[in-house]
Amino acid sequence: MVLRESSEDRKDVIGLASYIEGPVLSAGPSSYQISLESLLIGHEDWVYSVQWKPPSVTSADGTECIQPQSILSASMDKTMMIWQPERTTGLWMNVVTVGELSHCALGFYGGHWGSNGDSILAHGYGGSFHLWRNVGVDSENWQPQKVPSGHHSVVSDIAWARSGKFLLSVSHDQTTRIFAPWLNLKGDQNSWHEIARPQVHGHDINCVAIIQGKGNHRFVCGADEKVARVFEAPLSFLKTLNCAISHESDIQEDNQMDVQILGANMSALGLSQKPIYVHAVQETPQRSSSEGIDTLETVPEAVPVTLTEPPIEEQLAWHTLWPESHKLYGHGNELFSLCCDHEGKLVASSCKAQTVSVAEIWLWEVGSWKAVGRL
C-alpha cells in the first residue's frame, strides 16, 4: 500500500500513517510510506517473476491510459497465475492458472504479458516457450498456442530423410528433433515446425544417420556412451507426417498397416524408450488415482496420437517419442560419427580413440544389426 502525503494535508493523514509500518520515502514536497498490502499464496515452488499487466489506452489519441489491477506470476512449479483484487472485499485472488503437466517440464523462469494483455508467455529451463491466449468472448478462456521451438545447446549433427520429407537433428541438449514443412490449410504455403521429438536422452548426442532404402523410417544415433541406438518410426508419427505434408506424402496406407507400434514410453530412471503397441492401448485397464502420482520410478504414460496441427511443447516433450528397436554394442569409447550407405544395407560407426586398439570403424548389417566388419 502506498500513502502519498503533502505538506498542506499532513494533519489529515497522520492518523492513517500511524497504522502503516514501512519505510518513508521523500520526493520533493511529498512523502511516501510503503507497507505490505497482500500476500499472494498459491505457488508451490519458487516464484521467479512477477509483472503488472500493461496499461490500457482509454483515449482515441493514445495519450490517456489506466493501469489494470492485474499481476502475472511465474514459478518453478510449472504454472503461471494471474492475480486480481476481488471487487467486494479487495482481497487479491488467483483468477487464472495455466501451466504444463508434462513430466519433462522443469518449471518456468519467467512470465511476460503480451502488449495488449490478451496473451501470456513463459520460458522454461530447456529454452522452451509456452504461450497462452485469451480466446474467450464473454468470459476468460486461456488456451495454449503454437510457438517456435528448437535446440537449446550445440547442434552436433543433422540428416535429411529420404525424399527430403523432414530434417532430423541431434544436439548436446540430449534430444533428437524432427522438423518438417506443415501445409497451411488456408493456402498452399508451407511453414516449418518441429513435429516430433523422437529421443529424449541422458547423454549429449553426437551423431545420427538415417537408414536409407525402402521400408519404415529408421535412424541410428550415437551419444557420449559406447552404445549406438536404433529407432523406428511409430504409427502415430507416420500419420502425423501425412497430415503435415498432405497429398505429397509418400507413405501409403498399406505400409502403415504393417506398423503395430503406436509410440514409445521412457521411465524417469532409464535411457531406453519402450514401445507402446496398438493392441496394448486398446486393452489397457483404468489406473487408480494413486497409480497416477509421479515418482522417480513412475511417470505418466505417453499418449501418442495423430497430430492434425503443429504440436505444442507439452506434446513434443513426452508424446512424440520413437521406440528403440536395437542397441549396437562394440565400441570402447564414446561414439563420434555414424553414416549409412545409399542402399540402406550397412551402417558405419566410429568412436573417440586414444589408442590403436579402439581406433576402428565398425560396419553393421541393417536388419540383423550384426557387426560384419571392422576397419
Residue pairs with C-beta under 8 A, 6 or more apart in sequence:
1 20
1 34
1 35
1 36
1 37
2 32
2 33
2 34
3 13
3 16
3 17
3 20
3 32
3 33
3 35
4 30
4 31
4 32
5 13
5 17
5 30
5 31
5 32
5 33
6 29
6 30
7 29
17 33
20 33
20 35
21 35
22 33
22 34
22 35
22 36
23 33
23 34
24 31
24 32
24 33
25 31
25 32
25 33
25 34
26 32
37 92
38 85
38 91
38 92
40 71
40 73
40 81
40 83
40 92
40 94
42 81
42 94
42 97
43 73
43 75
43 77
43 79
43 81
44 75
44 77
45 75
45 76
45 77
45 107
46 75
46 76
47 73
47 74
47 75
48 74
48 75
48 76
48 107
48 108
48 109
48 110
49 73
49 74
49 108
49 109
49 110
49 111
49 112
50 71
50 72
50 73
50 74
51 71
51 72
51 73
51 111
51 112
51 113
52 67
52 68
52 70
52 71
52 72
53 67
53 68
53 70
53 71
53 72
53 113
53 117
54 113
54 114
54 115
54 116
54 117
55 65
55 66
55 67
55 68
56 65
56 66
56 67
56 68
56 117
57 64
57 65
58 64
58 65
58 66
68 117
69 84
69 85
70 82
70 83
70 84
70 117
71 82
71 83
71 84
71 92
72 80
72 81
72 82
72 83
72 111
72 112
72 113
72 120
73 80
73 81
73 83
73 111
74 80
74 108
74 109
74 110
74 111
74 122
75 81
75 107
75 108
76 106
76 107
76 108
76 109
77 99
77 107
78 99
78 100
78 101
78 105
78 106
78 107
78 108
79 97
79 98
79 99
79 108
80 97
80 98
80 99
80 108
80 111
80 120
80 122
80 132
81 94
81 96
81 97
82 94
82 95
82 96
82 97
82 120
83 92
83 93
83 94
83 95
84 92
84 93
84 95
85 91
85 92
85 93
86 92
86 93
95 140
96 140
96 142
98 120
98 132
98 142
98 144
99 108
100 124
100 130
100 313
100 314
101 300
101 314
102 313
102 314
102 317
102 318
103 268
103 294
103 299
103 300
103 318
104 126
104 200
104 317
104 318
105 124
105 128
105 313
105 314
105 317
106 124
106 125
106 126
107 124
107 125
108 122
108 123
108 124
108 130
109 123
109 124
109 125
110 122
110 123
111 120
111 121
111 122
112 120
112 121
112 122
113 119
113 120
114 120
114 121
114 133
118 133
118 134
119 131
119 132
119 133
119 134
119 145
120 131
120 132
120 142
121 129
121 130
121 131
121 147
122 129
122 130
122 131
123 129
123 130
124 130
124 313
126 152
126 173
127 150
127 151
127 152
127 173
128 149
128 152
128 313
128 317
129 147
129 148
129 149
129 313
130 144
130 147
130 312
130 313
131 144
131 145
131 146
131 147
132 142
132 143
132 144
132 145
133 142
133 143
133 145
134 140
134 141
134 142
135 141
135 142
135 143
136 142
144 312
144 314
145 312
146 193
146 309
146 310
146 311
146 312
147 312
147 313
149 177
149 193
149 194
149 313
149 316
150 177
150 194
151 169
151 171
151 173
151 175
151 177
152 171
152 173
153 171
153 172
153 173
153 204
154 171
154 172
155 169
155 170
155 171
156 170
156 171
156 172
156 204
156 205
156 206
156 207
157 169
157 170
157 205
157 206
157 207
157 208
157 338
158 167
158 168
158 169
158 170
158 208
159 167
159 168
159 169
159 208
159 209
159 210
159 219
160 166
160 167
160 168
160 210
161 167
161 168
161 210
161 217
162 210
162 212
162 213
163 250
165 180
165 241
165 245
165 249
165 250
166 178
166 179
166 180
166 195
166 241
167 178
167 179
167 180
168 176
168 177
168 178
168 198
168 208
168 210
168 219
169 176
169 177
169 178
169 179
169 208
170 176
170 177
170 199
170 205
170 206
170 207
170 208
170 221
171 177
171 204
171 205
172 204
172 205
172 206
173 204
174 200
174 201
174 202
174 203
174 204
174 205
174 223
175 197
175 199
175 200
175 201
175 205
176 197
176 198
176 199
176 201
176 205
176 208
176 219
176 221
176 231
177 194
177 196
177 197
177 198
178 194
178 195
178 196
178 197
178 198
178 237
179 192
179 193
179 194
179 195
180 192
180 193
180 195
180 241
180 244
180 245
181 190
181 191
181 192
181 244
181 245
182 190
182 191
182 192
182 193
182 195
182 244
182 245
182 309
182 310
183 190
183 244
183 245
183 246
183 248
184 190
184 191
193 244
193 310
193 311
194 310
194 311
194 316
195 240
195 241
195 244
195 307
195 310
195 311
195 320
196 237
196 240
196 311
196 316
196 320
196 322
197 316
197 317
197 320
197 321
198 219
198 231
198 237
198 320
198 321
198 322
199 205
199 221
199 229
199 231
199 273
199 321
199 322
200 266
200 317
200 321
201 223
201 271
202 271
203 223
203 224
203 225
203 271
204 223
204 224
205 221
205 222
205 223
206 222
206 223
206 224
206 334
206 335
206 336
206 337
207 221
207 222
207 335
207 336
207 337
207 338
208 219
208 220
208 221
208 222
208 338
209 219
209 220
209 221
209 338
209 339
209 340
209 347
210 217
210 218
210 219
210 340
211 217
211 218
211 219
211 220
211 340
211 344
211 347
211 366
212 340
212 341
212 342
212 343
212 344
213 343
213 344
213 345
213 366
214 344
215 344
216 232
216 233
216 238
216 255
216 258
216 259
217 232
217 233
217 237
217 238
218 230
218 231
218 232
218 233
218 325
219 230
219 231
220 228
220 229
220 230
220 231
220 328
220 338
220 340
220 347
220 349
221 228
221 229
221 231
221 338
222 228
222 229
222 334
222 335
222 336
222 337
222 338
222 349
222 351
223 229
223 334
223 335
224 334
224 335
225 334
225 335
226 329
226 331
226 332
226 333
226 334
226 335
226 351
227 327
227 328
227 329
227 331
227 335
228 327
228 328
228 331
228 335
228 338
228 347
228 349
228 364
229 324
229 326
229 327
229 328
230 324
230 325
230 326
230 327
230 328
230 369
231 273
231 322
231 323
231 324
231 325
232 261
232 322
232 323
232 325
233 259
233 322
234 259
234 261
234 262
234 263
234 264
234 275
234 276
234 304
234 322
234 323
235 256
235 259
235 260
235 261
235 262
235 263
235 278
236 262
236 263
236 304
236 305
236 306
236 307
236 320
237 320
237 322
238 251
238 255
238 256
238 259
239 256
239 306
240 306
240 307
240 320
241 249
241 251
242 249
242 251
243 306
243 307
243 308
244 310
260 277
260 278
260 279
261 275
261 276
261 277
261 278
261 323
262 276
262 277
262 278
262 281
262 304
263 275
263 276
263 302
263 303
263 304
263 319
263 320
263 321
263 322
263 323
264 273
264 274
264 275
264 276
264 302
264 304
264 321
264 322
264 323
264 324
265 273
265 274
265 276
265 301
265 302
265 321
266 272
266 273
266 274
266 302
266 321
267 297
267 298
267 299
268 295
268 296
268 297
268 298
268 299
269 296
269 297
272 324
272 327
273 321
273 322
273 323
273 324
274 323
274 324
275 323
276 301
276 302
276 304
276 323
291 298
292 300
294 300
300 318
302 318
302 319
302 321
303 319
304 319
304 320
304 321
305 319
307 315
307 320
311 319
311 320
326 369
328 347
328 349
328 362
328 364
328 369
328 371
330 349
330 362
330 371
331 349
331 350
331 351
331 358
331 362
332 351
332 357
332 358
333 351
333 352
333 353
333 354
333 358
334 351
334 352
335 349
335 350
335 351
336 350
336 351
336 352
337 349
337 350
338 347
338 348
338 349
338 350
339 347
339 348
340 346
340 347
340 348
340 366
341 347
344 366
345 365
345 366
346 363
346 364
346 365
346 366
346 372
347 363
347 364
347 366
348 361
348 362
348 363
348 364
349 361
349 362
349 364
350 360
350 361
350 362
351 358
353 359
353 360
360 374
360 375
361 374
361 375
362 371
362 373
362 374
362 375
363 371
363 372
363 373
363 374
363 375
364 370
364 371
364 372
365 372
